[in-house]
């Protein structure tokens, strides 16, 4: 999400200013310095136009990152 904010707005500061958010908190959230709550994740994804996925299966990708590799039994 940090990369998307920077790509779209040029910086996290510009992203925060555009949406009238607290820069210190948003910067910490997007850097991983502050624990994100569900509403933080959903709000950021909605503001950035990113899809919100609910649930996934092992090996399925969420946000472009593989959650787990499927195992054979």
Residue pairs with C-beta under 8 A, 6 or more apart in sequence:
1 30
1 41
1 44
1 45
1 48
1 50
2 12
2 30
2 31
4 48
4 50
5 12
5 15
5 30
5 44
5 48
6 12
6 15
8 15
8 48
9 15
9 18
12 23
12 26
12 27
12 30
13 23
13 27
15 21
15 26
15 47
16 22
16 23
16 26
16 27
17 23
19 47
25 34
26 44
27 33
28 34
29 36
29 40
29 44
30 44
42 52
44 50
45 51
45 52
46 52
50 63
53 62
53 63
56 62
56 67
58 67
58 68
58 69
58 70
58 71
59 66
59 67
59 68
59 69
59 70
60 66
60 67
61 67
